[in-house]
Amino acid sequence: MKVLIVSYSMYDRVQRMAEAVAEGASVFKGVEVAMRRVPEMLPAEVFENVLAAARFQEKYVVMIASKLAGNRREIIDAMRET
């Protein structure tokens, strides 16, 4: 049996899930897994802006989580990286 897994992943989260599905499917005897990734469809400048926003959002979430946990050193380090 042949299994084709097609994925589109802007932030690699979906890609990691697709790889896990491929790994799981490949354990069955007689299964041949092929993966295809759809290329990025956004223009390069839009894609870079989206990635920059995501990185900023991720740092912001880390800062809030650190503050809630009382770890002020992580907040300061995260703010220096921005």
C-alpha positions as CSV (number, residue, x, y, z in Angstrom):
1,M,0.0,0.0,0.0
2,K,1.3,3.5,-0.8
3,V,0.5,6.5,1.4
4,L,1.1,10.0,0.2
5,I,1.1,12.7,2.8
6,V,0.8,16.3,1.5
7,S,1.4,19.2,3.8
8,Y,1.5,22.9,3.8
9,S,3.1,24.4,6.9
10,M,4.1,28.1,7.4
11,Y,5.6,27.6,10.9
12,D,6.6,23.9,10.6
13,R,4.1,22.8,13.2
14,V,1.9,21.1,10.6
15,Q,5.1,19.7,9.0
16,R,6.1,18.1,12.3
17,M,2.7,16.5,12.5
18,A,2.9,15.2,9.0
19,E,6.3,13.6,9.7
20,A,4.8,12.0,12.8
21,V,1.9,10.6,10.7
22,A,4.5,9.3,8.2
23,E,6.5,7.6,10.9
24,G,3.4,6.0,12.3
25,A,2.2,4.8,8.9
26,S,5.6,3.4,8.0
27,V,5.6,0.8,10.9
28,F,3.0,-1.3,9.1
29,K,4.3,-4.0,6.9
30,G,4.0,-3.3,3.2
31,V,3.3,0.4,3.6
32,E,5.3,2.8,1.5
33,V,5.1,6.4,2.6
34,A,5.9,9.4,0.5
35,M,5.8,13.0,1.7
36,R,5.3,16.1,-0.4
37,R,5.4,19.6,1.0
38,V,3.5,22.4,-0.7
39,P,5.9,25.3,-1.4
40,E,5.2,28.7,0.4
41,M,2.7,30.6,-1.6
42,L,3.1,34.0,0.1
43,P,5.4,36.6,-1.5
44,A,8.8,36.6,0.3
45,E,8.3,40.0,1.9
46,V,4.9,39.1,3.3
47,F,6.2,35.8,4.6
48,E,9.1,37.6,6.4
49,N,6.7,40.0,8.0
50,V,4.5,37.1,9.2
51,L,7.5,35.3,10.6
52,A,8.7,38.5,12.4
53,A,5.2,39.0,13.9
54,A,5.2,35.3,15.1
55,R,8.6,35.6,16.7
56,F,7.5,38.8,18.5
57,Q,4.3,37.1,19.7
58,E,6.3,34.1,20.9
59,K,8.7,36.3,22.9
60,Y,5.7,38.3,24.3
61,V,4.1,35.0,25.5
62,V,7.3,33.9,27.1
63,M,7.6,37.3,28.9
64,I,4.0,37.0,30.3
65,A,4.5,33.4,31.4
66,S,7.8,34.3,33.0
67,K,6.2,37.2,34.9
68,L,3.4,35.0,36.1
69,A,6.0,32.5,37.3
70,G,7.9,35.3,39.0
71,N,11.1,34.7,36.9
72,R,12.1,38.3,36.2
73,R,15.5,37.3,34.7
74,E,13.8,35.7,31.7
75,I,11.7,38.8,31.1
76,I,14.8,41.0,31.0
77,D,16.6,38.5,28.7
78,A,13.6,38.3,26.4
79,M,13.3,42.1,26.2
80,R,17.0,42.4,25.3
81,E,16.5,40.1,22.3
82,T,13.6,42.2,20.8
